[in-house]
Amino acid sequence: MSEREEAKFFSVPEIGDMLGISRTKAYELICSDACPFNAVRIGKRICVPANSFYKWYESLAGDESPEFESAEE
C-alpha cells in the first residue's frame, strides 16, 4: 500500500496533484462553499480527511476504488 493510500489526511497541494489542478485552484475549491468534500483547519494548515475525499471521488467513479499514481513511479 502506498503512503498516499495510508494517509488519514491530505494537504491542499496533494489534493491538487490528485485532481490534476494547480495548488491555487485546489485552495479555491476547498475554501469555496461548493467544495464537495470536508476540509478542516488545523492551526494554519487546511487538511482534507482522506475518507471524505475518497467518498466523493468514488461517487463520481461508481463503485471502483480510486487509483492514483504513486509518487515512487
C-alpha positions in Angstrom: 0.0 0.0 0.0 1.4 3.4 -1.0 2.0 6.2 1.5 -0.9 8.2 -0.1 -3.3 5.3 0.3 -2.5 5.0 4.0 -2.9 8.8 4.7 -5.6 9.9 7.1 -5.5 13.5 5.8 -4.3 15.1 2.6 -2.8 18.6 2.2 -4.3 21.0 -0.2 -1.3 20.6 -2.6 -1.8 16.8 -2.5 -5.5 17.2 -3.4 -4.4 19.5 -6.3 -1.9 16.8 -7.5 -4.6 14.1 -7.4 -7.1 16.1 -9.2 -4.6 17.5 -11.8 -5.2 21.1 -10.8 -2.9 23.8 -9.5 -2.3 24.4 -5.8 -4.1 27.8 -6.2 -7.2 26.2 -7.8 -7.2 23.5 -5.1 -7.3 26.2 -2.4 -10.1 28.0 -4.2 -12.1 24.7 -4.4 -11.6 23.8 -0.8 -12.3 27.3 0.5 -15.5 27.6 -1.6 -19.0 26.9 -0.4 -19.3 24.4 -3.2 -16.5 22.1 -2.0 -17.8 18.5 -2.4 -15.7 17.1 0.5 -14.9 18.1 4.0 -11.9 20.2 5.0 -10.6 21.0 8.4 -8.2 23.7 9.6 -5.5 22.5 12.0 -3.7 25.6 13.2 -2.8 27.5 9.9 -3.0 24.3 7.8 -6.0 23.1 5.9 -6.4 19.4 5.7 -8.8 17.1 3.9 -9.8 13.9 5.6 -8.9 11.0 3.2 -12.2 9.2 3.8 -14.2 12.3 2.8 -12.2 12.8 -0.3 -12.4 9.1 -1.4 -16.2 9.0 -0.7 -16.7 12.0 -3.0 -14.3 10.5 -5.6 -16.0 7.1 -5.6 -19.4 8.8 -6.1 -18.0 10.2 -9.4 -16.4 6.9 -10.5 -19.0 4.4 -9.3 -18.1 1.5 -7.1 -14.4 1.3 -8.2 -11.7 2.3 -5.8 -9.7 5.4 -6.8 -6.3 4.6 -8.2 -3.7 7.3 -8.1 -0.2 7.2 -9.4 2.4 6.6 -6.8 5.0 9.3 -6.2 7.6 6.5 -6.3 6.9 5.8 -10.0 
